[in-house]
């Protein structure tokens, strides 16, 4: 059985009847659309999708900072006023 990462789920056939109503009913929560009782896709509002993208970007930046901090000993010090 697949894990469903949503508070709400709906069958594909029910979803196709009125997708806009499903979106309104879910509010800001994700909806798992199921095909043969397995998640086929997740429906997200633009606001939630943007929040997920922001979170992923923040994680990527955190990883970059950690990598650069680990390489701090090899950094070359510069004087910004010398330019």
Secondary structure, DSSP 8 states (H G I E B T S, - for coil): -----SSEEEEHHHHHH-HHHHHHHHTTS-EEEEETTEEEEEE--HHHHHHHHHHHHHHHHHHHHHHHHHTGGG-----GGG-
